[in-house]
Amino acid sequence: MKNLFLFFSICSLNLLFSQSLQRKVQFGARVEYVTENGTSGCKVKQVARGTSVALKLLENDLIVKIGNSTFASTDEFTQKFLTYSPNQEVQLTVLRGKKKLILKAKAVARPYETDDNATVIYDEVAYKGGQLRVIINKPFKENKMPAMLFIPGYTCSSIDDLPNYHPYKRIVDAYVDAGYVTLRVEKSGLGDSKNTPPCESCDLLDEIENFEAGLKKLKSLPYVDPNQIIIVGHSMGGIVAPAISAKNKVAGVVVYGTTAKSWFEYQIEMYRVQNALSGMNPIEVEQSVIAQYDLNYRYFVKKEKLEDIAKDTKADSILRTSWQYDGKGKIYSRNAEYWRQIQDYPHLENWKNTTAKVLVQYGESDFEAFSKADHQQIVNTVNFFNPGNATLMTYPSTDHYFAKSGTMQEAYNKFSNGQIQQLFDEYNQEVGLSAVKWSNEVLSKKDVTTLPEKGWKKLNTERYPGKQDDITFINEKEGWYVNGYGSIYNTKNGGETWEKQLEKKGTFFRTIAFVDNLVGFAGTVGTDYFPNVTDSIPLYGTRDGGKTWKPVDYKGPYVKGLCAIDIVKEQYINHGKIDYKIHIYAVGRVGSPANMMVSHDGGATWTSNSMNNDCKMLFDIKMFDKNNGFVCAASDEDMEKSNALILKTSDGGKTWKKVYQSNRPFEGTWKASFPTKEVGYVTIQSYNPDPNVKQQRIAKTTDGGETWNEINLVEDAGAREFGIGFIDENHGFVGTMNSGYETKDGGKTWAKVNLGMACNKIRIYKDANGKIYGYAIGVDVLKGEF
């Protein structure tokens, strides 16, 4: 009988480090303990990073020894691996097909997290005679700040070095971006924690003590307002959170995907729900529940020992297949007492004694914490004893992993089929954003994300691990941005919220432009430059505001990729009325070859032509009218030999003349900004590997681009330049790899400003009333008002 048990699980350059806890090693691969052809070991399911990459492990390798030791479980393999120190040689014996291999490499230390909106502080807290690793994200502020303690689900999984797409990282980021200090504390024995019991051996009371230590640490931080603390608990964290809030004063508690039942009741109902989703017919479902009923009653209610129950052969079989019983006192990879304590723990009593405001979040497709009635019961209990304190929020089509994954059946299928990355990609950002909004209201702050009226502020957008490339607006409210995940996002409220209109796997969108609220074009970088990019279509168009996108046909040489699009509206008299002819120009690409695409009828038809005789790479284009304009370029496809290059046309791109070329290698120009027809600025991008070459420069013209002079930006080898945008001939901004810079005197002096990391495009706009605003995009998306 198939029985799948799924519940309560989720498998900046500014850093401060604790000195007493040393960094531990990172294996960096997903493994599963299996027995194949009589041989047992850890089968490699995915190689991601760390030591697994250094060892050159491959998917489907079967690890049978670490050093000279065998192991009987994934947990045992992990514990043996964690005895190694960074740079110590690791030896694995693996079976690769029929071959037996010995792989050796130096153990790789876990990397430290970074956050471009906060200082990441690696600290510690005392626990059971040892230390637990604490990770704090502290926003760039000096005053006392509100704070959030995060409590994850039941699994013994580290919360350190989470990738940007991980839902836990997205929740943390949502609070950090809103100005909250966030604190995560490792469970006992995990991450860099030292001299603490193994997580798998700890019971529920140990875990509550674990996170209570984290709360005390958070309250002790000098930059945290102890009266403005929110606890956020996911899954089993929704049981731990009220246990802590019942005894400790906090301002608010947020829980998502949890339960209010006794564990005996929950587990019986869980089998009924999940077995039906697995495909069992109704009779089989009830038979499976009946088979489980006696076992659950004996263990959770009568308190019989597992080893005594397992003396019955049939019971032992069910325990091992359904409860993941290891015969040594563990079920579901945790100390068996952990689960029995959940049965006995006074959950509703803890909610009764919680005087904080409470937000209960329920995903309607959650097949693990599947009971909306349980979530409502928590709200009813809190409000009965503390009227008006609790609120229930529901999220349609959203599952246990915060993913907008469809129906409960669709969510179950994706999880059981191992489509974890897809679930991560489907993260419903409304869960985190609504929790932050609720928290702000609890703390009596309308919007803690609000910065001074003038300047840049970060918008709430989905996290992307690298540089996002382009953003465009047709008015103050409606705009679009694109990224390398093949995603196109649209906003209709000035960037407050964004809707994903398209996600096209294998496509790397590099540039986007719209003629009006319906007609727009998005260019791709093409293949053979970035990894995992398979889309060779250079340009897509939409005629319905981005709801649907289709490849654009064109005549002329093949265009491998595009990096920039510019639109010129030529005014003319049409039957006595003012009308516009729409000219569109697109150029690319980084990595060569150099091509240009042109449309003179609003994008209805296109032609292409090669510019390889004039340059080898094209990055940006600025056209003043249908004939006159400039491109940013590189002189050679080999960056080691390349100079930065600016070309000018006066015949709509039919011919070009060189108006600027640097005399240094490893350079190309990148983006341009012309606040007037006479005054323009272009970023010069240096890839020189010599760390002693620190000076970053900008090209400036004051005669309409006929001549260009170099001006200094900053002396910093890490400040590779990207986007540029000027409000007027003197006031402008430049985005770099590690920061942003502002000038108010035409580039004579520059001051650091927070534009996030790798700000690639800065667009400045002016509305009909003369109000100046702008948008900048890189790792994050920002909005500026000036």
Secondary structure by P-SEA (a helix, b strand, c coil): cbbbbbccccccccccccccccbbbbccbbbbbbcccccccbbbccccccccccccccccbbbccccccccccaaaaaaaaaccccccbbbbbbbcccbbbbbbbccccbbbbbbccbbbbbbccccccbbbbbbbbbcccccbbbbbbbbbccccccccccccccaaaaaaaaaaaaccbbbbbbcccccccccccccccccaaaaaaaaaaaaaaaaacccccccbbbbbbccaaaaaaaaaaacccccbbbbcccccccaaaaaaaaaaaaaaaacccaaaaaaaaaaaaaaaaaccccccccccccccaaaaaaaaaccccccccccccccaaaaaaaaccaaaaaaaacccbbbbbbbccccccccaaaaaaaaaaaaacccccbbbbbbccccccccccccaaaaaaaaaacaaaaaaaaccaaaaaaaaaaaaaaacccccccccccbbbbccccccccccccccccccccccccccccbbbbbccccccccccccccccccccccccccccbbbbbccccccccccccccbbbbcccccbbbbbbbcccccccccbbbbbbbbbbcccbbbbbbbbbbbbccccccbbbbbccccccbbbbbccccccccccccccccccccccccccccccccccbbbbbcccccbbbbccccccccbbbcbbbbcccccbbbbbbbccccccccbbbbbbbcccccbbbbbbccccccccccbbbbcccccbbbbcccbbbbbcccccbbbbbcccccccbbbbbbcccccccccccccbbbbbcc
